[in-house]
Every structure is written in structure tokens, then in C-alpha cells.
């Protein structure tokens, strides 16, 4: 699952050396430029979201602990005061950026934070290196959260006991993104190709649907199958009529 790779790739991060390994990971991350860009743009990201959404962000950098699972905690970028949604600010590089990939990458963190904050909504506010800002709404997914809790519980047990964490290789549910924006597709060559094809075939499609309707009406009610002029109609047991193209038969020779 996205975000659950700790159990697969952070094998040294369990047992008695867990704290020292975590400290080394944090120390290393401070030297990563993309991490620093995320830190320095977080305040700008929050102010830009408030300006464009009209909503206010509170509980900035608030540390919260799950009410019944004290081993689950999070430091929130904030909570949207008007909706109670978890606010998550991110900086991402513009190359190969897509909203679907962004949600998939941060899904585990969003679902975790919603669990800890006891809310059903989250907002992913993204600034990328291309000077673009994107707002994405992600709702709590009970199935995803159930698997997430199991994975985190298993890893936390490994941290305490020194056992090797078992990987979670299950396929996560596809992220659901709320449709909130209008997109100009004029720059897409593929869109242009299929838009042209759609326009060219629209009238033919309408004629095709009308022809099917008329042929169904012409087929006798007690007929199981009807054929003629290269068309074969079949009636199913439920009464649905389907059509097939058949080879045209050679016409009979005229009587001399």
C-alpha cells in the first residue's frame, strides 16, 4: 500500500535500535532539498489555500493522539475550521505531475491523519515547482483505514518485539477524487483526435440508435429471431433484442 513501505524497506527500523535509526533518517531528510522546499513553502501554501478557498486553517502543527489507539499519532499541518477537514500542505515537482498520482502517494498519510483527528474529510493543498496550485478533497475510506490500522499495528509490534515486519502487498483501493475544477484540454493531441472522431460520428450514432429502435418495433412479438438485408435480430429469454451483421445472401435469379 502507498505509504506502508516502512514494513518492506525500513527493516533496520525495529528492535532496540529503532530510535537511533529514526534519528538518522530525520537527520538525512533535513539535507534533502525537496524536503526543505516543502518546509519553507508550508506557510505560503496555507495562506494561499485560505485566500483561494475562503476557509481558515487552525490547529497548525497540533500534535494529536488517537483516542483509543495511543500508538497512533500525528502532527497536523492544520484543520479547516469551517469543515473540520484535515489540511495537508505539500510541495511536489512538476515533472509527470498528476492529481491521481499525488493522491495515491499521500493517501496513507491522509487516511492516518483523518483517523487520528476523528474526521471524515481531508484537503490536499499542493504547490508544484511549475508555479501551479492544486486543491484536492479526499474523504475517509473505511476499507483503506482498516488495512492501514492492521499494517501500522503489525509494524509497531515489530518495533517493540524486534520481529521482522511482514510486508503488506495487498492492492489498495483506488483513490477517490472529488471533481471540483474545469480543465482546458486544447493542448492535448489525444483529446483533439478523439474529439474530432466524436464529432464526426455523432450523427451516425444517432441514426444507428434510431435504426435499432425501429427494427425492434418491426420484429414480431412472438419471434425468437429475425433476419433480412444483412441484419439478424435475436430476442433473449428476458425479452432484450440484440443485433448482428450477417453475410448478405446472393439474391435469387429472376424467373425467365
C-alpha positions, -999 to +999 in steps of 0.1 A: +000+000+000+012+035-007+028+049+024+031+015+040+066+007+026+082+010+061+074-026+067+091-035+034+120-012+031+129+000+066+139-033+080+166-018+103+140+004+119+128-021+145+140-036+178+164-019+202+180+003+175+147+018+163+151+053+179+187+057+166+177+047+131+147+071+131+171+099+142+194+091+114+165+091+089+153+125+102+189+139+100+193+127+064+159+142+054+170+176+066+196+176+039+172+167+011+162+197-010+127+186-018+120+182+020+133+217+027+112+231-001+081+215+015+090+231+048+097+266+036+065+267+014+042+253+041+032+287+054+027+301+019+007+270+010-016+275+040-021+312+033-027+306-004-054+280+004-071+304+028-070+331+001-085+310-026-109+288-006-122+315+018-117+290+046-094+294+076-069+269+089-065+263+127-046+238+149-014+244+129+013+219+139-010+204+166+001+170+179-029+147+182-031+111+195-058+086+186-085+084+213-084+046+217-051+036+200-024+057+217+003+044+195-013+063+166-004+100+165+001+128+140+014+163+138-012+181+117-005+209+091-039+221+103-076+216+104-101+236+082-122+255+107-153+256+086-154+219+077-132+201+102-112+186+074-076+176+078-054+201+060-022+187+044+003+211+026+026+196+000+053+207-024+057+185-055+079+186-086+061+195-118+076+166-139+050+139-146+027+155-120-009+142-119-036+146-094-043+109-093-006+101-085-005+129-059-035+114-041-022+079-043+012+090-030-002+107+001-033+086+006-019+066+036-009+098+054-043+114+048-062+084+060-040+081+090-044+117+099-082+115+095-083+086+118-062+103+145-082+136+141-115+118+140-127+135+109-142+122+076-127+148+053-092+160+042-078+186+019-046+181+000-031+215-009-003+212-034+022+238-048+045+224-075+077+237-090+058+248-121+041+276-102+008+257-101-015+253-070-039+224-068-066+217-042-078+181-038-105+168-015-102+132-002-127+115+020-122+088+047-122+053+032-132+027+059-117-002+039-084+016+034-083+026+070-090-009+082-060-022+063-039+008+073-046+001+110-036-035+106-003-026+089+006+000+114-003-023+143+019-050+129+048-027+124+045-012+159+045-047+173+077-054+153+093-022+167+086-034+203+095-070+199+123-069+174+104-092+149+110-087+112+080-068+098+059-087+073+052-068+040+016-058+031+013-065-006-024-060-009-037-037-036-051-005-021-085+009-032-083+034-059-083+070-046-115+089-050-110+125-061-139+150-058-144+167-092-141+204-084-125+221-114-128+229-151-099+218-173-089+232-208-079+202-229-070+222-260-033+214-256-039+176-257-033+160-291-051+128-280-081+148-269-081+166-302-080+132-321-109+116-303-129+149-300-128+150-338-138+114-341-167+120-317-180+149-337-177+130-370-196+100-357-223+118-336-249+119-363-241+084-374-245+072-338-279+089-335-290+072-368-277+039-355-297+041-323-329+052-342-325+023-366-322-002-337-353+012-321-373+009-354-360-026-361-371-038-326-406-023-333-408-042-366-399-076-351-430-097-343-435-102-306-435-140-309-403-141-330-372-155-314-350-145-343-355-123-374-332-119-404-331-098-435-309-074-455-277-084-437-291-080-402-300-107-377-321-098-346-322-122-316-346-120-287-333-133-253-354-150-227-357-117-208-371-100-240-340-080-248-332-078-286-297-078-299-284-073-335-257-089-355-243-083-390-246-113-413-233-120-448-257-109-474-271-138-494-269-138-531-303-129-545-324-155-563-321-154-601-351-139-618-376-163-633-373-162-671 
